[in-house]
Amino acid sequence: MKQILVCGLNPAWQKTLQFEKLTLNEVNRAGTFRQIASGKGINFARAAVQWGKCSPSVLHPLGGVTGKQIMESMAAEKLDSVTITTKSATRTCCTLMCNSEGTATEIIEPSGEISPEEYENIMTVAGLELSSADALAICGTRPPGIPDHCYRDLTAMAAKLGKPVLLDAYKGIGDALLAGVTILKINRGELAAMTGKSTIEDGIRACLETYPLEVAAITDGKDRAVIGTREKITGITVPRIGNAINPIGAGDTCSAVFFSEYLSGTAPEEAFACGICAATASCMTDTPAMYDRDIALSLRKEIKFL
């Protein structure tokens, strides 16, 4: 089983509150309340473990009471954590779910700052962990204190060792893409912000022309997804479901399953289709990146390549 080092440098303690009706400027009392370790790296790992084809290990900075809660939560889920202890407490994020409207509102705290010494520890440990990993996934935004060149340096480490890299981020990533990212997996809005192109196809072409990527995979919520390689650009339909509950973590689920399949030798288009199925299934649960694998597999028959 392939080993993936997942760099999720902006973790969160996730609280999910469910309301029958959520009204602004009013007192709202939640009907149910759940909390769990989250953030893009942790969500990636959770989804990959459920898929069962790769073994992820999450490298992340954690601090304070919330950092301890995350470690305990991951241990309970049997998710492997490589922790860099920080003085700053890890942020808390809240999802407010409204049953009557079928909406999910995300409230995100600002992240604490990473000190120069803590950053050096992250990079040192990343180098050690990469030596025994088969691939690297870099997921999400950088907290304050993490320099702009971090993702470039992580990618260069992996590329020097011949390890494939998936990047799920879009701000200031040009140097990382030039350093040897294998797969760029982002959404349509992020692609447009990054390339200035109005269509997904034109954005993908711009990425493939500018950077030495092998694959650019773009999601667009409930609408079709698009994947581009050096050979072709392919549209992929998204399964329709009537019982969506919570979309938080769906993108991370797609990344995890897509990369797991890719590393297992599955063709990029089919690997991305598997990721889309799992992401769709994850919207049917109230826990980020949690899904029923059998349901995900059953959704595959609804997908068409365009």
C-alpha positions in Angstrom: 0.0 0.0 0.0 1.4 3.4 -1.0 2.3 5.8 1.8 1.3 9.4 1.3 2.8 12.3 3.4 0.0 14.8 3.7 1.1 18.4 4.5 -1.9 20.1 6.0 -0.4 23.1 7.6 -3.6 24.8 8.6 -5.6 22.3 10.7 -8.8 23.1 12.6 -11.0 21.8 15.4 -14.3 21.6 13.6 -17.6 22.1 15.3 -20.8 21.4 13.4 -24.1 22.8 14.7 -27.4 21.8 13.1 -30.4 24.1 13.1 -34.0 23.5 11.9 -33.9 27.1 10.8 -31.0 29.5 11.0 -32.0 33.2 11.1 -29.5 36.1 11.1 -29.8 38.7 13.9 -31.8 36.2 16.1 -31.0 33.8 18.9 -30.5 30.4 17.2 -30.4 27.2 19.3 -28.8 24.2 17.7 -30.6 20.9 17.6 -27.5 18.8 17.4 -23.8 19.4 17.9 -20.7 17.5 16.8 -16.9 18.2 16.9 -14.1 16.5 15.1 -10.5 17.1 13.9 -10.6 18.8 10.5 -8.8 21.1 8.0 -7.9 20.0 4.5 -5.0 17.8 5.4 -6.9 15.8 8.0 -10.0 15.6 5.8 -7.7 14.2 3.0 -6.4 11.6 5.3 -9.8 10.6 6.6 -11.1 10.1 3.1 -8.0 8.2 2.0 -8.3 5.8 4.9 -11.9 5.0 4.0 -11.1 4.4 0.4 -8.4 1.9 1.5 -5.8 2.0 -1.3 -3.2 4.3 0.3 -1.9 4.9 3.8 -1.8 8.7 4.7 0.2 10.4 7.4 -0.6 14.0 8.2 2.2 16.5 9.0 0.8 19.6 10.7 1.4 22.2 13.5 -0.8 21.8 16.5 -1.0 23.8 19.7 -3.1 24.6 22.8 -6.2 22.8 24.0 -7.6 22.5 20.5 -4.4 21.0 19.2 -4.7 18.3 22.0 -8.3 17.7 21.0 -7.2 17.2 17.4 -4.6 14.7 18.4 -7.1 12.7 20.5 -9.7 12.8 17.8 -7.3 11.5 15.2 -6.1 8.8 17.5 -9.7 7.7 18.0 -10.1 7.5 14.2 -6.7 5.7 13.8 -5.4 8.6 11.6 -1.6 8.9 11.7 -0.5 12.3 12.9 3.1 13.8 12.6 2.8 16.7 15.0 4.9 19.9 15.3 3.9 21.5 18.6 3.3 25.2 18.5 2.9 28.0 21.0 -0.2 29.3 19.2 -3.5 27.4 19.8 -4.9 25.7 16.7 -8.0 27.5 15.3 -11.6 26.4 15.7 -14.0 26.5 12.7 -17.8 26.1 12.9 -20.2 24.8 10.3 -23.8 26.1 10.8 -26.2 23.8 9.0 -29.8 24.9 8.3 -32.2 22.0 7.6 -35.1 24.0 6.2 -32.9 25.7 3.6 -30.4 22.9 3.0 -27.5 25.2 3.5 -24.1 25.1 5.3 -22.4 28.2 6.5 -18.8 28.0 7.5 -17.3 30.3 10.2 -13.5 30.2 10.1 -11.2 31.6 12.9 -7.9 33.2 11.9 -5.0 30.9 12.4 -2.3 31.5 15.0 1.2 32.5 13.8 3.9 29.9 13.3 7.3 30.9 14.7 10.5 30.7 12.6 11.7 27.8 14.9 8.4 26.0 14.5 8.6 26.4 10.7 12.2 25.0 10.6 10.9 22.0 12.6 8.1 21.5 10.1 10.6 21.4 7.2 13.1 19.2 8.9 10.4 16.6 9.8 9.0 16.9 6.3 12.3 15.9 4.8 12.6 12.9 7.1 9.1 11.7 6.5 9.4 12.1 2.7 12.3 9.7 2.6 10.0 6.8 3.5 6.8 8.1 1.8 5.8 7.2 -1.8 4.1 10.6 -2.5 3.3 14.0 -1.2 0.0 15.8 -0.9 0.0 19.5 -0.1 -3.4 20.7 1.1 -4.8 24.1 1.8 -3.7 27.5 2.8 -0.6 28.5 4.8 -1.1 30.0 8.3 0.8 33.2 9.3 4.5 32.6 9.7 4.8 30.0 7.0 6.8 31.7 4.2 5.6 32.0 0.6 8.4 29.6 -0.6 7.2 26.8 1.7 5.2 24.8 -0.9 8.0 25.3 -3.5 10.5 23.9 -1.0 8.3 20.9 -0.1 7.7 20.2 -3.8 11.4 20.4 -4.6 12.2 17.9 -1.8 9.7 15.4 -3.2 10.7 16.0 -6.8 14.4 15.4 -5.9 13.4 12.0 -4.5 11.2 11.2 -7.5 8.0 11.3 -5.5 4.7 12.4 -7.1 3.1 15.6 -5.7 -0.5 16.6 -5.6 -1.2 20.3 -4.7 -4.6 21.4 -3.6 -4.0 25.2 -3.2 -3.9 28.2 -5.6 -2.6 31.3 -4.0 1.1 32.1 -4.8 1.8 28.6 -6.1 3.7 29.4 -9.3 7.1 28.5 -7.9 5.7 25.3 -6.4 4.3 24.3 -9.8 7.6 25.0 -11.5 9.4 23.0 -8.8 7.7 19.8 -9.9 4.1 19.4 -8.9 2.6 16.4 -10.6 -1.1 17.1 -10.1 -2.9 20.4 -9.5 -6.4 19.8 -8.1 -8.4 22.9 -7.4 -11.9 24.3 -8.1 -13.2 26.5 -10.9 -13.1 29.7 -8.9 -9.6 29.1 -7.8 -8.5 28.3 -11.4 -10.0 31.5 -12.6 -8.3 33.5 -9.9 -5.0 31.9 -10.7 -5.1 32.1 -14.5 -7.5 34.9 -15.3 -9.2 32.6 -17.8 -13.0 32.5 -18.1 -13.4 28.8 -19.0 -12.1 25.8 -17.2 -10.6 24.4 -20.5 -8.7 27.6 -21.2 -7.4 27.7 -17.6 -6.2 24.1 -17.8 -4.4 24.8 -21.1 -2.7 27.9 -19.5 -1.5 25.7 -16.6 -0.2 22.9 -18.8 1.5 25.4 -21.1 3.2 27.3 -18.3 4.1 24.6 -15.8 5.6 21.0 -16.0 2.4 19.5 -14.7 1.2 16.1 -15.7 -2.4 16.6 -14.7 -4.8 19.5 -13.9 -8.1 18.4 -12.3 -10.8 21.0 -11.7 -14.1 20.6 -9.8 -17.1 22.9 -10.1 -19.4 21.9 -7.3 -22.5 20.2 -8.6 -21.6 21.0 -12.2 -19.3 19.0 -14.4 -15.6 18.6 -13.5 -12.8 18.8 -16.1 -9.4 17.0 -16.1 -6.5 17.9 -18.5 -3.4 15.9 -19.3 -0.7 16.4 -21.9 -2.8 14.2 -24.3 -6.4 15.6 -23.8 -8.9 17.5 -21.8 -11.9 15.5 -20.6 -15.2 16.7 -19.0 -16.8 14.5 -16.3 -20.4 14.6 -15.2 -21.2 14.8 -11.5 -23.7 12.4 -9.9 -27.0 14.0 -8.8 -28.2 13.3 -5.3 -31.3 14.5 -3.5 -30.2 14.1 0.0 -27.1 16.3 0.3 -26.4 17.3 3.9 -23.0 18.9 4.2 -20.6 19.8 1.4 -17.7 20.6 3.8 -14.7 18.3 3.0 -16.0 17.1 -0.3 -13.1 18.7 -2.2 -10.6 17.1 0.1 -12.4 13.7 -0.3 -12.1 14.1 -4.1 -8.3 14.9 -3.8 -7.7 11.9 -1.5 -9.5 9.3 -3.6 -8.2 10.7 -6.9 -4.6 10.6 -5.7 -5.0 7.2 -4.1 -6.3 5.8 -7.4 -3.6 7.6 -9.4 -0.8 6.2 -7.3 -2.4 2.7 -7.7 -2.0 3.0 -11.4 -5.5 4.0 -12.4 -5.7 6.3 -15.5 -6.1 9.9 -14.5 -9.6 10.3 -15.9 -10.9 7.2 -14.1 -9.1 8.1 -10.9 -10.7 11.6 -11.0 -14.1 10.0 -11.6 -13.6 7.9 -8.5 -12.7 11.0 -6.5 -15.9 12.8 -7.7 -18.0 9.8 -6.7 -16.5 9.7 -3.2 -16.9 13.5 -2.9 -20.5 13.3 -3.8 -21.1 10.5 -1.3 -19.4 12.6 1.4 -22.1 15.3 1.0 -24.6 12.8 2.3 -23.1 12.8 5.8 -22.8 15.6 8.4 -19.1 14.8 9.1 -16.4 16.4 6.9 -14.8 13.8 4.4 -16.9 10.9 5.8 -18.7 8.7 3.3 -20.0 5.3 2.6 -17.6 3.6 0.2 -20.3 1.3 -1.2 -22.5 4.3 -2.0 -19.5 6.1 -3.7 -18.9 3.0 -5.9 -22.6 2.8 -6.8 -22.5 6.4 -8.0 -19.8 5.5 -10.6 -22.4 4.2 -13.1 -23.9 7.7 -13.2 -20.7 9.4 -14.4 -20.0 10.0 -18.1 -16.9 11.3 -19.8 -17.6 14.2 -22.1 
